[in-house]
Amino acid sequence: MYGDSAALRVAQVTGYTGTPPPTGALPPTGVSPPTGALPITEEYFSKNQRLGRPLSPHLSIYKPQLTSVLSISHRATGVLLSSLLSGFGIGVSIRLMEAGHKPYVLQL
């Protein structure tokens, strides 16, 4: 089933009419023409809507795995720590400038 719909999609995108290309030549897209392509009678999205299929898989169908939970939490804590450290550094710099201290810059 999947192969037929993929062949139909390739035929629709490439504009393949069913006539074989000249010997040794490929279509302009570089995709080989599908063999036995059926005429397209119904659009992909209207068919899926008629059958009640979702547009894409929802996250609710996946079981949370330990590795994905750890990866997400690792990224979240990294963003939190970097923003806190950046904010602390900017805050200290502002307080020192307000107090009359000039920032020291290393000049080479």
ZALOVEX-321722 format. One record per residue: x, y, z of N, C-alpha, C in turn; residue number from 0. Coordinates in pm, whole numbers, plus 32768, in hexadecimal, padded with zeros to 4 digits. Layout:
REM ZALOVEX-321722
+------+------+------+-------+-------+-------+------+------+------+-----+
| n.c1 | n.c2 | n.c3 | ca.c1 | ca.c2 | ca.c3 | c.c1 | c.c2 | c.c3 |   i |
+------+------+------+-------+-------+-------+------+------+------+-----+
|    X |    Y |    Z |     X |     Y |     Z |    X |    Y |    Z | NUM |
...
+------+------+------+-------+-------+-------+------+------+------+-----+
//
This chain:
REM ZALOVEX-321722
+------+------+------+-------+-------+-------+------+------+------+-----+
| n.c1 | n.c2 | n.c3 | ca.c1 | ca.c2 | ca.c3 | c.c1 | c.c2 | c.c3 |   i |
+------+------+------+-------+-------+-------+------+------+------+-----+
| 8052 | 7F89 | 8000 |  8000 |  8000 |  8000 | 8056 | 807E | 8000 |   0 |
| 80BD | 807F | 8057 |  8113 |  80F5 |  8060 | 8160 | 810C | 7FDE |   1 |
| 818C | 809F | 7F9F |  81D6 |  80AC |  7F22 | 8182 | 80EA | 7EB4 |   2 |
| 8101 | 80C4 | 7EAE |  80AA |  80FB |  7E47 | 8093 | 8190 | 7E5C |   3 |
| 807B | 81BA | 7EDA |  8063 |  8248 |  7EF2 | 80E2 | 8299 | 7EDA |   4 |
| 8157 | 825F | 7EF9 |  81D4 |  82A5 |  7EDF | 81E9 | 82B4 | 7E48 |   5 |
| 81C8 | 824B | 7DFE |  81D6 |  8252 |  7D6D | 8177 | 82BA | 7D32 |   6 |
| 80FF | 82C2 | 7D6A |  80A0 |  8327 |  7D3A | 80D1 | 83B2 | 7D59 |   7 |
| 810B | 83C5 | 7DCF |  813D |  8449 |  7DF6 | 81B1 | 8472 | 7D9C |   8 |
| 820B | 8413 | 7D7D |  827B |  8431 |  7D24 | 8248 | 8455 | 7C9A |   9 |
| 81E2 | 840D | 7C6C |  81A9 |  842B |  7BE8 | 816B | 84B6 | 7BE7 |  10 |
| 812A | 84DC | 7C54 |  80EC |  855F |  7C5A | 8155 | 85CE | 7C5F |  11 |
| 81BD | 85BC | 7CAF |  8224 |  8623 |  7CBF | 8278 | 8632 | 7C41 |  12 |
| 82A1 | 85C2 | 7C05 |  82FA |  85C9 |  7B92 | 82B1 | 85E1 | 7B10 |  13 |
| 822D | 85CF | 7B0F |  81E2 |  85E3 |  7A94 | 81F4 | 8570 | 7A32 |  14 |
| 8211 | 84FA | 7A62 |  8227 |  8485 |  7A0D | 81A5 | 8461 | 79C6 |  15 |
| 81AB | 8452 | 7944 |  8133 |  8437 |  78F5 | 8123 | 83A6 | 78CE |  16 |
| 8185 | 8352 | 78E6 |  8179 |  82C5 |  78C4 | 81CD | 829F | 784D |  17 |
| 8203 | 82FF | 7803 |  825A |  82DE |  7793 | 82E8 | 82CF | 77C7 |  18 |
| 8330 | 8269 | 779A |  83B8 |  8255 |  77CC | 8416 | 82C2 | 7798 |  19 |
| 8478 | 82E9 | 77E8 |  84D9 |  834E |  77BB | 8536 | 8314 | 7753 |  20 |
| 857B | 8369 | 7709 |  85DB |  8335 |  76A7 | 8645 | 82E0 | 76EC |  21 |
| 8684 | 8289 | 76A0 |  86E8 |  822F |  76D8 | 875A | 827E | 7718 |  22 |
| 8779 | 825A | 7796 |  87E7 |  8299 |  77DD | 87C5 | 8320 | 781A |  23 |
| 874B | 834E | 780E |  8726 |  83D0 |  7845 | 86CD | 83BE | 78BF |  24 |
| 86DB | 8418 | 791E |  8686 |  841A |  7994 | 8629 | 8492 | 798D |  25 |
| 85BB | 848E | 79D3 |  8565 |  8505 |  79D8 | 85B2 | 857B | 7A13 |  26 |
| 8584 | 85F6 | 79FF |  85CC |  866B |  7A30 | 85E8 | 866A | 7AC5 |  27 |
| 8594 | 8627 | 7B16 |  85A8 |  8626 |  7BA6 | 860E | 85BD | 7BD1 |  28 |
| 8635 | 8565 | 7B7A |  8693 |  84FC |  7B9D | 864F | 8485 | 7BDD |  29 |
| 85CA | 8481 | 7BE0 |  857E |  8414 |  7C1A | 8551 | 83B8 | 7BAA |  30 |
| 8564 | 8338 | 7BBC |  8537 |  82D8 |  7B58 | 84A0 | 82D7 | 7B53 |  31 |
| 8464 | 82CA | 7ADE |  83D2 |  82C9 |  7AD5 | 8399 | 824D | 7B18 |  32 |
| 8326 | 8258 | 7B59 |  82E9 |  81E5 |  7B9A | 82B0 | 8185 | 7B33 |  33 |
| 82B1 | 8107 | 7B55 |  8279 |  80A4 |  7AFA | 81ED | 8081 | 7B27 |  34 |
| 8191 | 807B | 7ACC |  8108 |  8056 |  7AEB | 80BF | 80BD | 7B3E |  35 |
| 80DA | 813C | 7B2A |  8098 |  81A4 |  7B78 | 8004 | 81AC | 7B54 |  36 |
| 7FB1 | 81B4 | 7BBC |  7F21 |  81BF |  7BA8 | 7EFA | 8252 | 7BA1 |  37 |
| 7E8B | 8271 | 7B5F |  7E60 |  82FC |  7B5B | 7E38 | 832C | 7BE7 |  38 |
| 7E52 | 83AA | 7C02 |  7E32 |  83E2 |  7C85 | 7DA0 | 840E | 7C83 |  39 |
| 7D51 | 83CF | 7CDA |  7CC3 |  83ED |  7CDA | 7C9A | 8442 | 7D52 |  40 |
| 7CE7 | 843F | 7DBE |  7CC2 |  8489 |  7E36 | 7D41 | 84C5 | 7E72 |  41 |
| 7D37 | 8540 | 7E9E |  7DAA |  8583 |  7EDA | 7DCF | 8541 | 7F5E |  42 |
| 7E4D | 8548 | 7F80 |  7E84 |  8508 |  7FF8 | 7E40 | 853C | 8076 |  43 |
| 7E38 | 85C1 | 8086 |  7E03 |  85FB |  8100 | 7D6C | 85E5 | 810D |  44 |
| 7D23 | 85EE | 809E |  7C92 |  85D8 |  80A6 | 7C74 | 8545 | 80C6 |  45 |
| 7CC5 | 84E9 | 8095 |  7CB0 |  845B |  80B4 | 7CC9 | 8441 | 8148 |  46 |
| 7D36 | 8479 | 817E |  7D54 |  8465 |  820B | 7CEA | 84A6 | 8264 |  47 |
| 7CB4 | 8518 | 823B |  7C4B |  8559 |  8288 | 7BCB | 8505 | 8283 |  48 |
| 7BAC | 84CD | 8210 |  7B35 |  847A |  8202 | 7B40 | 83FC | 8257 |  49 |
| 7BB8 | 83C3 | 8261 |  7BCC |  8349 |  82AF | 7BE1 | 8365 | 8343 |  50 |
| 7BE7 | 83E5 | 836A |  7BF7 |  8409 |  83F6 | 7C83 | 83F7 | 842A |  51 |
| 7CE3 | 83FB | 83D3 |  7D6F |  83EB |  83FC | 7DA5 | 8472 | 842C |  52 |
| 7DFC | 846F | 8492 |  7E38 |  84ED |  84BF | 7E9D | 8520 | 8459 |  53 |
| 7EB8 | 85A3 | 8460 |  7F16 |  85DF |  8402 | 7FA3 | 85A7 | 8417 |  54 |
| 7FC9 | 8593 | 8494 |  804B |  855A |  84B3 | 8040 | 850F | 8536 |  55 |
| 80A1 | 84B9 | 8553 |  809A |  8470 |  85D3 | 80A0 | 84D1 | 8648 |  56 |
| 804C | 84BB | 86AA |  804B |  850F |  8721 | 80AB | 84D6 | 8788 |  57 |
| 80DD | 852C | 87E0 |  813A |  84FE |  8848 | 80F7 | 849E | 88A9 |  58 |
| 8073 | 84A1 | 88AF |  802D |  844B |  890E | 8037 | 83B7 | 88EB |  59 |
| 805D | 8395 | 8870 |  8066 |  8308 |  884C | 80EB | 82CA | 8874 |  60 |
| 814D | 831D | 889D |  81CF |  82EB |  88C3 | 81DA | 82DC | 895A |  61 |
| 8215 | 826E | 8986 |  822D |  8258 |  8A14 | 82AE | 82A1 | 8A39 |  62 |
| 82AC | 82F5 | 8AA3 |  8326 |  833C |  8AC9 | 8394 | 82D8 | 8AF0 |  63 |
| 8409 | 82E8 | 8AB5 |  8479 |  8291 |  8AD3 | 84D9 | 82DB | 8B30 |  64 |
| 8524 | 828F | 8B7D |  8581 |  82CA |  8BDB | 85E8 | 8321 | 8B94 |  65 |
| 861A | 82F5 | 8B22 |  8681 |  8342 |  8ADC | 864B | 83C7 | 8AA9 |  66 |
| 85CF | 83C8 | 8A76 |  8597 |  8446 |  8A45 | 8579 | 84A6 | 8AB7 |  67 |
| 8548 | 8472 | 8B28 |  852D |  84C8 |  8B9B | 85AF | 8503 | 8BD1 |  68 |
| 8617 | 84B2 | 8BDA |  8698 |  84E3 |  8C0B | 86D4 | 854A | 8BAA |  69 |
| 86C4 | 8535 | 8B2A |  86F9 |  8594 |  8AC8 | 86B2 | 861A | 8AD2 |  70 |
| 862F | 8617 | 8ADC |  85E3 |  8694 |  8AE6 | 8604 | 86DD | 8B67 |  71 |
| 860D | 8694 | 8BD6 |  862D |  86D5 |  8C55 | 86BB | 870B | 8C54 |  72 |
| 8718 | 86C7 | 8C13 |  87A2 |  86F7 |  8C09 | 87A7 | 877B | 8BBC |  73 |
| 875E | 8782 | 8B4F |  875A |  87FF |  8B01 | 8719 | 886F | 8B50 |  74 |
| 86AB | 8851 | 8B96 |  8665 |  88B8 |  8BE3 | 86BD | 88EE | 8C53 |  75 |
| 8701 | 8896 | 8C9A |  8758 |  88C6 |  8D06 | 87CF | 8913 | 8CCE |  76 |
| 8801 | 88EE | 8C5A |  886F |  8938 |  8C1C | 8846 | 89C4 | 8BF6 |  77 |
| 87CF | 89D3 | 8BBE |  879D |  8A58 |  8B9B | 8787 | 8AAB | 8C19 |  78 |
| 874E | 8A6D | 8C81 |  8735 |  8AB4 |  8CFE | 87B8 | 8AE2 | 8D3F |  79 |
| 8819 | 8A89 | 8D47 |  8898 |  8AAE |  8D86 | 88E3 | 8B19 | 8D37 |  80 |
| 88E3 | 8B0E | 8CB3 |  892A |  8B73 |  8C63 | 88E6 | 8BFB | 8C6C |  81 |
| 8860 | 8BFC | 8C6F |  881C |  8C7E |  8C7C | 8831 | 8CBA | 8D06 |  82 |
| 8830 | 8C68 | 8D6F |  884B |  8C9B |  8DF6 | 88D9 | 8CD1 | 8E03 |  83 |
| 8939 | 8C88 | 8DCE |  89C4 |  8CB5 |  8DD6 | 89DA | 8D33 | 8D84 |  84 |
| 899E | 8D3C | 8D0F |  89AA |  8DB5 |  8CBD | 8969 | 8E2C | 8D03 |  85 |
| 88F3 | 8E16 | 8D3B |  88AE |  8E81 |  8D83 | 88FC | 8EAF | 8DFC |  86 |
| 8938 | 8E52 | 8E45 |  898A |  8E75 |  8EB9 | 8A03 | 8EC8 | 8E8E |  87 |
| 8A45 | 8E9F | 8E24 |  8ABA |  8EE9 |  8DF3 | 8A96 | 8F75 | 8DC4 |  88 |
| 8A29 | 8F82 | 8D7D |  89FE |  9006 |  8D4E | 89D5 | 905C | 8DC5 |  89 |
| 8990 | 9022 | 8E27 |  8967 |  906C |  8E9F | 89DD | 909F | 8EEF |  90 |
| 8A42 | 904A | 8F01 |  8ABA |  9074 |  8F4A | 8B01 | 90E3 | 8EFF |  91 |
| 8B0B | 90D8 | 8E7E |  8B4D |  9140 |  8E2E | 8B04 | 91C5 | 8E3A |  92 |
| 8A82 | 91C3 | 8E35 |  8A34 |  923E |  8E41 | 8A46 | 927C | 8ECC |  93 |
| 8A43 | 9228 | 8F34 |  8A53 |  925C |  8FBC | 8ADE | 929A | 8FD0 |  94 |
| 8B45 | 925B | 8F97 |  8BCD |  9291 |  8FA5 | 8BDB | 9314 | 8F5A |  95 |
| 8B9E | 9321 | 8EE6 |  8BA5 |  939D |  8E99 | 8B5B | 940D | 8EE1 |  96 |
| 8AE9 | 93ED | 8F20 |  8A9F |  9452 |  8F6B | 8AEC | 9481 | 8FE6 |  97 |
| 8B3D | 942A | 901D |  8B8A |  944C |  9096 | 8C08 | 949A | 9074 |  98 |
| 8C24 | 94B2 | 8FF8 |  8C99 |  9500 |  8FCF | 8D11 | 94AD | 8FA8 |  99 |
| 8D08 | 942B | 8FAC |  8D77 |  93D6 |  8F82 | 8D7A | 93CF | 8EEB | 100 |
| 8DF0 | 93DC | 8EB2 |  8DFF |  93D0 |  8E23 | 8E28 | 9341 | 8E02 | 101 |
| 8DEC | 9309 | 8D9D |  8E11 |  9281 |  8D7A | 8EA0 | 927B | 8D44 | 102 |
| 8EE6 | 9214 | 8D6D |  8F6F |  9201 |  8D3F | 8F6D | 91AD | 8CC0 | 103 |
| 8FB6 | 91DA | 8C5C |  8FBD |  9192 |  8BDE | 904F | 9173 | 8BC3 | 104 |
| 9069 | 90F8 | 8BA0 |  90F2 |  90CF |  8B7F | 9111 | 90F9 | 8AF0 | 105 |
| 9174 | 914A | 8AE1 |  919B |  9177 |  8A5C | 921E | 9134 | 8A37 | 106 |
| 9224 | 90FB | 89C5 |  929E |  90B7 |  8997 | 92F1 | 9111 | 8942 | 107 |
+------+------+------+-------+-------+-------+------+------+------+-----+
//
